[in-house]
Amino acid sequence: MKHPELDEASVPSPSARPPDDEGPRSTPTDPDRRPCSPERDSESDGNINHAPRVSPAAPSRITPNEAARALVWSAALLLSVLLLLLAMRLPWNGDLGIHAATIERLRADLIHPGGLQVDADVDSPYYSPWTVLLGIVAKATGLGTFKVLRLAALTALPLLLTGVWHFTRTLSTRRVAPALALLCLLLLWGPPVLAWSGFLNLGSLAFTLAYPSTFVLGLSFHFWALLTKALRSAGRWPAFLGLGLMWAVILLSHQFTGLVATFGALGVLLAVRPWPAREVWLRLGAGIVLAVVVLALWPYYSFFSLFGVGGLEEIHRPLYDNMVTRFGPALIGVAALYFRWRRDRRDPLVIFFVLGTLTVVGGGVTGHWSWGRALPAAVIPAQLAAALAVADAGSRRVRNVLAAVLGGAMLLGVLLQAFTFGYVIADEALPPAVRHKSWSSVEGYAWMTPWVQRGDTVMTTRDTSLLVPAYGAYTVAPGYPDLVLPDEKERQAAVARFFAPHSSRADRLDVLHRYHVRWLLRRENEGGLPADDPALHKTTVGPGGQALYRVVG
């Protein structure tokens, strides 16, 4: 992919003309002398028309800089349209079910929603300001849960896109910088694609646009930009109090991305010049105090108790796999960060990167794999630095070399993440290589809702437990790890005992009665009570041969 120069300063004025296109020139003429090339007037009986001949204006030329900017903005627009189509399509893959379940619980009881996946009187960190707002929308409008999630995606996407533009404009005055930053954030990734919430690649956003993490990422970019402006202009009290409130919403809505947002804010704060006056520090401190108060008083769960929660390490172990290949393209940005550090030892992106990198390395050394969720705090500043290195390069030769390297890396990112097109383009229109890499979307369990009501408890296997709560029902054991559920292990053991091949009928009935199970959802080869057991009544059969039984005894 060819990237011409991006230097805006070299673009000629639209009104300027090249020397060979100055139009007709005024030259002295002899009135008795005929022009060398006279034009005859067809309506003057052969008389000579002495009017001067005016040559048409030459078409304006597109400079290499203009072509480069058009290419960058066109690519950014194309990817934005793809993300918009993904938000409307909302493929179900990954954790969409748990977020749908959150809205279902808040729709049923906005004040005391209770357990997220199981029928228990417990809190959940999923009940955040963002999801509570979505629950209010669902309750007030009566819209289906997945329609509300589409609204969430269609809200988070423009928040993210404008946030990238907003923050990038505080780092560079080049008009092409925001578009180039967006391309780097989405495409500067290596194999295998990391599809986790809080990570800004196409493969991840294809599933997570409706997740709280995407909303928080968009809010974080605006947070960094607004903090930068407030510190530079010595903002007044309302500005810093608003920033404190924004920080609290970020931390409550997605704690891992909240850590990334905090590192970015520290980078902005430590890089500000001149050093803030005493009054500014007082206003900043008031904003922090307000944030802490909001965190402490949030009624749906105890934010500060999350620091003592365990059980997060094993599930995050894969974040440390394939790090060299997965984050290799971002090394272009690491090189750019080095030169930024040479110019300014307090560069905000450098500080941001160092904080994120130290956290990730510390997690790898100590075995705290959950610290790997700070990876975006290392990747985002590197990707932004790569974009700014091209946009702000002073030498044409350096700029062209950087653009070529960066363009090649982003082209690799397009090829690796081309499977995302499979969610918005018909399979037959896709090349076979792309078609085979596309991930299928979950069909869901809407077919059971005529019988299974909101609040009913369903006995099923773990894989199905990931999806059933999205329709308002409970399961005996949570499909997703529930760190605040005190009897999670006991519930998991009960499900295993029910489906174990050698369990007695009495043991299985004891499990059903203890957890007030009203429905059994299973395939015939998954075990449990036999289909002709008098305690069961077969109600219907869904896709894939899954049968739904009513528990009657």
C-alpha positions as CSV (number, residue, x, y, z in Angstrom):
1,M,0.0,0.0,0.0
2,K,1.5,3.2,-1.1
3,H,1.6,6.2,1.2
4,P,2.7,9.5,-0.4
5,E,3.8,12.5,1.7
6,L,1.6,13.6,4.5
7,D,3.1,17.1,5.0
8,E,0.3,19.6,5.0
9,A,2.7,22.6,5.1
10,S,3.9,21.7,1.5
11,V,0.4,21.8,0.0
12,P,0.2,24.8,-2.4
13,S,-2.6,27.4,-2.0
14,P,-5.6,26.5,-4.1
15,S,-5.3,29.9,-5.7
16,A,-1.7,29.5,-6.8
17,R,-0.9,28.7,-10.5
18,P,2.2,27.1,-11.9
19,P,4.3,29.4,-14.1
20,D,3.2,27.7,-17.3
21,D,-0.5,28.3,-16.6
22,E,-0.8,32.1,-16.2
23,G,-3.4,32.7,-18.8
24,P,-3.2,35.1,-21.8
25,R,-0.5,37.7,-21.5
26,S,-0.9,41.4,-22.6
27,T,1.6,42.2,-25.4
28,P,1.9,45.4,-27.5
29,T,0.2,45.1,-30.9
30,D,0.1,47.2,-34.1
31,P,-3.5,48.2,-34.9
32,D,-2.8,47.9,-38.6
33,R,-1.3,44.4,-38.3
34,R,-3.5,41.4,-38.5
35,P,-3.2,38.6,-36.0
36,C,-1.1,35.7,-37.1
37,S,-4.0,33.3,-36.5
38,P,-7.2,35.2,-37.1
39,E,-10.6,33.6,-36.4
40,R,-13.3,34.2,-38.9
41,D,-16.8,34.9,-37.6
42,S,-19.3,32.6,-39.3
43,E,-21.9,35.3,-39.1
44,S,-19.9,38.3,-40.5
45,D,-19.5,37.4,-44.2
46,G,-15.9,36.6,-43.8
47,N,-14.9,39.6,-41.7
48,I,-12.0,39.0,-39.4
49,N,-12.7,38.8,-35.7
50,H,-9.8,40.4,-33.8
51,A,-11.0,39.4,-30.3
52,P,-8.1,37.8,-28.4
53,R,-8.1,34.1,-28.0
54,V,-8.5,32.9,-24.3
55,S,-7.1,29.4,-23.6
56,P,-9.2,27.3,-21.1
57,A,-7.9,27.0,-17.5
58,A,-5.8,23.9,-16.9
59,P,-7.4,21.4,-14.5
60,S,-6.1,21.6,-10.9
61,R,-3.6,18.9,-9.9
62,I,-3.9,16.7,-6.8
63,T,-0.7,16.9,-4.9
64,P,0.9,13.8,-3.3
65,N,0.0,15.2,0.1
66,E,-3.6,15.6,-0.8
67,A,-3.7,12.1,-2.2
68,A,-2.2,10.7,0.9
69,R,-4.6,12.4,3.2
70,A,-7.5,11.3,1.0
71,L,-6.3,7.7,1.2
72,V,-5.9,7.8,5.0
73,W,-9.3,9.4,5.6
74,S,-11.0,7.0,3.1
75,A,-9.5,4.0,4.9
76,A,-10.6,5.3,8.2
77,L,-14.1,6.0,6.9
78,L,-14.3,2.5,5.4
79,L,-13.4,0.9,8.8
80,S,-15.9,3.2,10.6
81,V,-18.7,2.0,8.2
82,L,-17.7,-1.6,8.9
83,L,-17.9,-1.0,12.6
84,L,-21.3,0.7,12.2
85,L,-22.6,-2.4,10.2
86,L,-21.2,-4.6,13.0
87,A,-23.0,-2.6,15.6
88,M,-26.3,-3.0,13.7
89,R,-25.6,-6.7,13.0
90,L,-24.4,-7.4,16.6
91,P,-23.0,-10.9,16.1
92,W,-23.3,-13.1,19.2
93,N,-19.9,-14.5,20.0
94,G,-18.1,-14.2,23.3
95,D,-19.6,-12.7,26.4
96,L,-22.7,-11.0,24.9
97,G,-24.9,-13.3,26.9
98,I,-23.7,-12.1,30.2
99,H,-24.4,-8.5,29.2
100,A,-27.8,-9.4,28.0
101,A,-28.5,-11.1,31.3
102,T,-27.5,-7.9,33.1
103,I,-30.1,-5.9,31.3
104,E,-32.7,-8.6,31.9
105,R,-32.0,-8.5,35.7
106,L,-32.2,-4.7,35.8
107,R,-35.4,-4.7,33.7
108,A,-37.0,-7.1,36.2
109,D,-36.0,-5.2,39.3
110,L,-34.0,-1.9,38.9
111,I,-33.5,-1.5,42.7
112,H,-32.6,-5.0,43.8
113,P,-31.6,-7.0,40.6
114,G,-30.0,-9.8,42.6
115,G,-27.8,-12.6,41.2
116,L,-26.8,-12.2,37.6
117,Q,-26.8,-15.8,36.5
118,V,-28.3,-17.7,39.5
119,D,-31.2,-17.1,41.8
120,A,-29.3,-15.7,44.7
121,D,-29.3,-12.5,46.8
122,V,-25.9,-11.2,45.8
123,D,-24.4,-8.1,44.1
124,S,-22.5,-8.0,40.8
125,P,-19.9,-5.6,39.4
126,Y,-21.8,-5.8,36.1
127,Y,-24.4,-3.5,37.6
128,S,-22.6,-0.3,36.6
129,P,-23.8,3.2,35.7
130,W,-23.8,2.3,32.1
131,T,-25.7,-1.0,32.4
132,V,-28.2,0.6,34.9
133,L,-28.9,3.3,32.2
134,L,-29.5,0.5,29.7
135,G,-31.8,-1.2,32.1
136,I,-33.8,2.0,32.5
137,V,-34.0,2.3,28.7
138,A,-35.2,-1.3,28.5
139,K,-37.8,-0.9,31.3
140,A,-39.1,2.5,30.0
141,T,-39.3,1.5,26.3
142,G,-40.2,-2.2,26.4
143,L,-37.5,-2.9,23.8
144,G,-36.1,-6.3,23.6
145,T,-32.8,-6.9,25.3
146,F,-30.8,-7.4,22.1
147,K,-32.3,-4.2,20.6
148,V,-31.1,-2.4,23.7
149,L,-27.7,-3.9,23.2
150,R,-27.7,-2.6,19.6
151,L,-28.5,0.8,21.0
152,A,-25.6,0.5,23.3
153,A,-23.2,-0.4,20.4
154,L,-24.5,2.5,18.3
155,T,-23.9,4.8,21.3
156,A,-20.4,3.4,22.2
157,L,-19.1,3.5,18.6
158,P,-19.4,7.2,17.9
159,L,-18.2,7.9,21.4
160,L,-15.1,5.9,20.6
161,L,-14.5,7.4,17.2
162,T,-14.9,11.0,18.5
163,G,-12.8,10.2,21.5
164,V,-9.9,9.1,19.4
165,W,-10.2,12.3,17.3
166,H,-10.5,14.4,20.5
167,F,-7.4,13.0,22.2
168,T,-5.3,12.9,19.1
169,R,-5.9,16.6,18.4
170,T,-4.4,17.4,21.8
171,L,-1.2,15.6,20.7
172,S,-0.9,16.9,17.1
173,T,-2.3,19.8,15.0
174,R,-2.0,17.8,11.8
175,R,-5.4,17.2,10.3
176,V,-4.6,13.7,9.1
177,A,-3.4,12.6,12.6
178,P,-6.8,11.4,14.0
179,A,-7.6,9.3,11.0
180,L,-4.1,7.8,11.0
181,A,-4.4,7.1,14.8
182,L,-7.7,5.3,14.3
183,L,-6.1,3.1,11.6
184,C,-3.2,2.2,13.9
185,L,-5.4,1.4,16.8
186,L,-7.5,-0.9,14.7
187,L,-4.9,-2.5,12.5
188,L,-1.5,-2.5,14.1
189,W,-1.9,-6.1,15.5
190,G,-0.2,-9.4,14.7
191,P,-1.3,-13.0,14.8
192,P,-3.2,-14.6,16.4
193,V,-6.0,-12.0,16.8
194,L,-6.7,-11.1,20.4
195,A,-10.5,-11.0,20.8
196,W,-10.8,-9.7,24.3
197,S,-12.9,-6.8,25.7
198,G,-10.8,-3.6,26.2
199,F,-8.6,-4.3,23.1
200,L,-9.1,-2.0,20.1
201,N,-8.7,-4.3,17.1
202,L,-11.3,-5.1,14.6
203,G,-11.5,-8.8,15.6
204,S,-12.3,-7.8,19.2
205,L,-14.6,-4.9,18.4
206,A,-16.7,-7.2,16.2
207,F,-17.9,-8.9,19.4
208,T,-17.5,-6.2,22.0
209,L,-19.1,-3.0,20.5
210,A,-22.1,-3.5,22.9
211,Y,-19.9,-4.3,25.9
212,P,-19.3,-1.8,28.7
213,S,-15.6,-2.0,27.9
214,T,-16.1,-0.2,24.5
215,F,-18.2,2.5,26.1
216,V,-15.5,3.0,28.7
217,L,-12.7,3.1,26.1
218,G,-14.5,5.8,24.2
219,L,-15.2,7.7,27.4
220,S,-11.5,7.3,28.4
221,F,-10.2,9.0,25.2
222,H,-12.5,12.0,25.9
223,F,-11.4,11.9,29.6
224,W,-7.7,12.2,28.6
225,A,-8.5,15.0,26.1
226,L,-10.6,17.0,28.6
227,L,-8.0,16.5,31.4
228,T,-5.3,17.8,29.0
229,K,-7.3,20.9,28.2
230,A,-8.2,21.5,31.8
231,L,-4.6,21.3,33.0
232,R,-3.3,23.5,30.1
233,S,-5.9,26.2,30.7
234,A,-6.1,26.0,34.5
235,G,-9.7,24.9,34.3
236,R,-12.2,26.0,36.9
237,W,-14.0,24.0,39.6
238,P,-16.8,22.6,37.4
239,A,-14.3,21.2,34.9
240,F,-12.3,19.2,37.5
241,L,-15.4,18.1,39.4
242,G,-16.8,16.8,36.1
243,L,-13.6,15.0,35.4
244,G,-13.8,13.3,38.8
245,L,-17.3,12.2,38.1
246,M,-16.2,10.9,34.7
247,W,-13.4,8.9,36.3
248,A,-15.8,7.3,38.7
249,V,-18.1,6.3,35.9
250,I,-15.2,4.8,34.0
251,L,-14.0,2.8,37.0
252,L,-17.4,1.5,38.0
253,S,-18.4,0.5,34.4
254,H,-15.3,-1.6,33.5
255,Q,-12.6,-1.9,36.1
256,F,-9.9,-3.3,33.9
257,T,-10.3,-0.5,31.3
258,G,-10.6,1.9,34.3
259,L,-7.0,1.0,35.2
260,V,-5.9,1.8,31.6
261,A,-7.8,5.1,31.8
262,T,-6.0,5.9,35.1
263,F,-2.6,5.2,33.6
264,G,-3.4,7.5,30.7
265,A,-4.5,10.2,33.0
266,L,-1.3,9.9,35.0
267,G,0.6,10.3,31.8
268,V,-1.3,13.5,30.9
269,L,-0.9,14.9,34.4
270,L,2.9,14.2,34.8
271,A,3.6,15.6,31.3
272,V,1.8,18.9,31.7
273,R,3.8,22.1,31.2
274,P,4.0,24.5,33.0
275,W,3.6,22.6,36.2
276,P,0.0,23.3,37.6
277,A,-0.4,26.1,40.1
278,R,-1.6,25.5,43.7
279,E,-5.2,26.4,42.8
280,V,-5.2,23.8,40.0
281,W,-4.0,21.1,42.3
282,L,-6.7,21.9,44.8
283,R,-9.4,21.6,42.0
284,L,-7.8,18.4,40.8
285,G,-7.8,17.0,44.4
286,A,-11.5,17.9,44.8
287,G,-12.3,16.0,41.6
288,I,-10.4,13.0,42.9
289,V,-12.3,13.2,46.3
290,L,-15.6,13.4,44.4
291,A,-14.7,10.3,42.4
292,V,-13.8,8.3,45.6
293,V,-17.0,9.3,47.2
294,V,-19.0,8.1,44.2
295,L,-17.1,4.8,44.2
296,A,-17.8,4.3,47.9
297,L,-21.5,5.1,47.7
298,W,-22.3,3.2,44.5
299,P,-25.3,1.1,45.7
300,Y,-25.2,-1.9,43.4
301,Y,-21.9,-3.4,44.4
302,S,-18.9,-2.6,46.6
303,F,-16.1,-1.3,44.4
304,F,-13.3,-1.4,46.9
305,S,-14.1,-5.0,47.9
306,L,-13.1,-6.0,44.4
307,F,-9.4,-5.6,45.4
308,G,-9.7,-8.7,47.5
309,V,-11.4,-10.9,44.9
310,G,-9.4,-13.9,43.8
311,G,-9.9,-16.5,41.1
312,L,-9.0,-14.2,38.2
313,E,-5.5,-15.5,37.3
314,E,-6.1,-18.7,35.3
315,I,-8.7,-17.2,33.0
316,H,-6.3,-14.4,32.0
317,R,-3.3,-16.7,31.4
318,P,-3.8,-16.7,27.6
319,L,-3.1,-12.9,27.5
320,Y,0.6,-13.8,27.9
321,D,0.6,-16.3,25.0
322,N,2.2,-15.4,21.6
323,M,3.1,-11.9,22.8
324,V,6.0,-11.4,20.3
325,T,3.9,-12.1,17.2
326,R,0.6,-10.7,18.6
327,F,2.1,-7.3,19.6
328,G,5.1,-7.3,17.1
329,P,3.6,-4.6,14.8
330,A,3.3,-2.3,17.8
331,L,7.1,-2.3,18.1
332,I,7.0,0.4,15.4
333,G,5.3,2.6,17.9
334,V,7.8,1.6,20.6
335,A,10.6,2.9,18.4
336,A,8.5,6.1,17.9
337,L,8.1,6.4,21.7
338,Y,11.9,6.2,22.1
339,F,12.4,9.3,19.9
340,R,9.5,11.1,21.7
341,W,11.3,10.4,24.9
342,R,14.6,11.8,23.5
343,R,12.8,15.0,22.7
344,D,10.7,15.2,25.9
345,R,11.5,13.1,29.0
346,R,7.9,13.8,30.3
347,D,6.1,12.9,27.1
348,P,2.5,11.8,28.0
349,L,2.5,8.8,25.7
350,V,5.9,7.6,27.0
351,I,4.7,7.8,30.7
352,F,1.4,6.0,29.7
353,F,3.4,3.3,28.0
354,V,5.9,2.8,30.9
355,L,3.1,2.4,33.4
356,G,1.3,-0.2,31.3
357,T,4.4,-2.1,30.5
358,L,5.6,-2.3,34.1
359,T,2.2,-3.6,35.2
360,V,2.1,-6.3,32.5
361,V,5.7,-7.4,33.1
362,G,5.0,-7.5,36.8
363,G,2.1,-9.8,36.2
364,G,4.2,-12.1,34.1
365,V,6.9,-12.3,36.7
366,T,4.7,-12.8,39.7
367,G,2.1,-15.0,38.1
368,H,-0.7,-12.4,38.5
369,W,-2.0,-13.1,35.0
370,S,-5.0,-10.7,35.4
371,W,-2.5,-7.8,35.3
372,G,-2.3,-8.6,31.6
373,R,-5.5,-6.6,31.3
374,A,-3.3,-3.6,31.5
375,L,-1.9,-4.5,28.0
376,P,-4.0,-1.8,26.3
377,A,-2.1,0.8,28.4
378,A,1.1,-0.3,26.7
379,V,-0.4,-0.9,23.2
380,I,-2.5,2.2,22.8
381,P,0.3,4.8,23.4
382,A,2.6,2.8,21.1
383,Q,0.0,2.8,18.3
384,L,-0.7,6.5,18.8
385,A,3.0,7.2,18.7
386,A,3.4,5.4,15.4
387,A,0.6,7.4,13.8
388,L,2.0,10.7,15.1
389,A,5.5,9.8,13.9
390,V,4.2,9.7,10.3
391,A,1.8,12.7,10.7
392,D,4.4,15.0,12.3
393,A,7.6,13.9,10.5
394,G,9.5,16.9,9.3
395,S,11.6,15.3,6.6
396,R,9.9,14.0,3.4
397,R,12.3,11.1,3.1
398,V,11.8,10.1,6.8
399,R,8.0,10.5,6.4
400,N,7.9,8.3,3.3
401,V,10.0,5.5,4.9
402,L,7.8,5.6,8.0
403,A,4.6,5.6,6.0
404,A,5.8,2.6,3.9
405,V,6.7,0.6,7.0
406,L,3.5,1.6,8.8
407,G,1.4,0.9,5.7
408,G,2.8,-2.6,5.4
409,A,2.1,-3.4,9.0
410,M,-1.5,-2.1,8.8
411,L,-2.0,-4.1,5.6
412,L,-1.0,-7.2,7.5
413,G,-3.5,-6.2,10.1
414,V,-6.2,-6.0,7.5
415,L,-5.4,-9.5,6.2
416,L,-5.4,-11.0,9.7
417,Q,-8.7,-9.5,10.6
418,A,-10.5,-9.8,7.3
419,F,-12.8,-12.4,8.9
420,T,-14.7,-9.6,10.5
421,F,-16.2,-8.8,7.0
422,G,-17.9,-12.2,7.3
423,Y,-20.4,-10.7,9.8
424,V,-21.7,-8.1,7.4
425,I,-21.2,-9.7,3.9
426,A,-22.9,-12.8,2.6
427,D,-20.7,-15.9,2.6
428,E,-20.9,-16.4,-1.1
429,A,-19.5,-12.9,-1.7
430,L,-16.4,-13.6,0.4
431,P,-13.2,-15.1,-0.9
432,P,-12.8,-18.7,0.4
433,A,-9.8,-17.8,2.6
434,V,-11.8,-15.2,4.4
435,R,-15.0,-17.3,4.5
436,H,-13.2,-20.2,6.3
437,K,-11.8,-17.9,9.0
438,S,-15.0,-16.2,9.9
439,W,-16.4,-17.1,13.3
440,S,-20.0,-18.2,13.5
441,S,-22.6,-16.3,15.5
442,V,-24.5,-18.0,18.3
443,E,-28.1,-18.9,17.4
444,G,-29.4,-18.3,20.9
445,Y,-32.4,-19.8,22.8
446,A,-35.3,-17.5,21.9
447,W,-37.1,-20.7,21.0
448,M,-37.6,-21.7,24.6
449,T,-39.1,-18.4,25.8
450,P,-42.7,-19.3,25.1
451,W,-42.4,-21.8,28.0
452,V,-39.4,-20.6,30.2
453,Q,-40.4,-17.4,32.0
454,R,-38.1,-14.7,33.4
455,G,-36.9,-15.9,36.9
456,D,-37.3,-19.6,36.2
457,T,-34.3,-21.8,37.0
458,V,-33.0,-24.1,34.3
459,M,-30.7,-27.2,34.9
460,T,-28.3,-27.4,31.9
461,T,-24.7,-27.9,31.1
462,R,-22.0,-25.3,31.4
463,D,-21.9,-24.3,27.7
464,T,-25.6,-23.7,27.6
465,S,-25.4,-21.9,30.9
466,L,-23.5,-19.2,29.1
467,L,-26.5,-18.3,27.0
468,V,-29.7,-19.1,29.0
469,P,-29.5,-16.1,31.4
470,A,-29.6,-13.8,28.4
471,Y,-33.4,-14.6,28.2
472,G,-34.2,-13.8,31.8
473,A,-33.9,-17.3,33.2
474,Y,-31.5,-18.5,35.9
475,T,-29.2,-21.5,35.8
476,V,-28.2,-23.7,38.7
477,A,-24.5,-22.9,38.3
478,P,-23.1,-19.8,36.6
479,G,-21.6,-20.3,33.1
480,Y,-19.2,-17.4,33.6
481,P,-17.1,-17.2,36.7
482,D,-19.0,-15.3,39.4
483,L,-16.4,-14.0,41.9
484,V,-19.0,-12.7,44.3
485,L,-21.1,-15.8,44.5
486,P,-20.1,-17.6,47.8
487,D,-21.4,-21.1,46.8
488,E,-20.2,-21.1,43.2
489,K,-18.1,-24.3,43.7
490,E,-21.0,-26.1,45.5
491,R,-23.3,-25.2,42.6
492,Q,-20.8,-26.4,40.0
493,A,-20.5,-29.7,41.9
494,A,-24.2,-30.1,42.1
495,V,-24.5,-29.8,38.3
496,A,-21.7,-32.2,37.7
497,R,-23.4,-34.7,40.1
498,F,-26.7,-34.4,38.3
499,F,-25.2,-35.2,34.9
500,A,-22.7,-37.8,36.1
501,P,-23.5,-41.2,34.6
502,H,-23.5,-43.1,37.9
503,S,-25.5,-40.8,40.1
504,S,-28.7,-42.2,41.6
505,R,-32.2,-40.9,40.8
506,A,-32.5,-39.7,44.4
507,D,-29.3,-37.6,44.1
508,R,-30.5,-36.0,40.9
509,L,-33.9,-35.2,42.3
510,D,-32.3,-33.8,45.4
511,V,-30.3,-31.3,43.2
512,L,-33.5,-30.3,41.3
513,H,-35.4,-29.7,44.5
514,R,-32.7,-27.9,46.4
515,Y,-32.2,-25.3,43.7
516,H,-35.9,-25.0,42.8
517,V,-35.3,-26.2,39.2
518,R,-38.4,-25.9,36.9
519,W,-36.8,-26.9,33.6
520,L,-34.2,-29.3,32.3
521,L,-32.5,-28.4,29.0
522,R,-30.1,-31.0,27.6
523,R,-29.2,-33.3,24.7
524,E,-30.0,-37.0,25.0
525,N,-26.3,-37.9,25.3
526,E,-25.6,-35.4,28.1
527,G,-26.9,-37.6,31.0
528,G,-29.2,-36.7,33.9
529,L,-32.6,-38.2,34.4
530,P,-33.9,-40.4,31.6
531,A,-36.4,-38.9,29.2
532,D,-39.2,-41.2,30.5
533,D,-38.6,-40.4,34.1
534,P,-42.0,-39.5,35.8
535,A,-40.4,-36.3,37.2
536,L,-40.0,-34.9,33.7
537,H,-42.4,-33.8,31.0
538,K,-41.0,-33.3,27.6
539,T,-42.2,-29.9,26.3
540,T,-40.4,-29.2,23.0
541,V,-37.2,-29.8,21.1
542,G,-35.0,-27.0,19.8
543,P,-32.2,-26.7,17.3
544,G,-29.4,-29.3,17.5
545,G,-31.7,-31.8,19.3
546,Q,-31.7,-30.0,22.6
547,A,-34.9,-31.0,24.5
548,L,-36.7,-28.9,27.0
549,Y,-38.4,-30.8,29.9
550,R,-40.6,-29.4,32.6
551,V,-39.8,-30.7,36.1
552,V,-43.1,-32.0,37.5
553,G,-42.0,-34.1,40.4
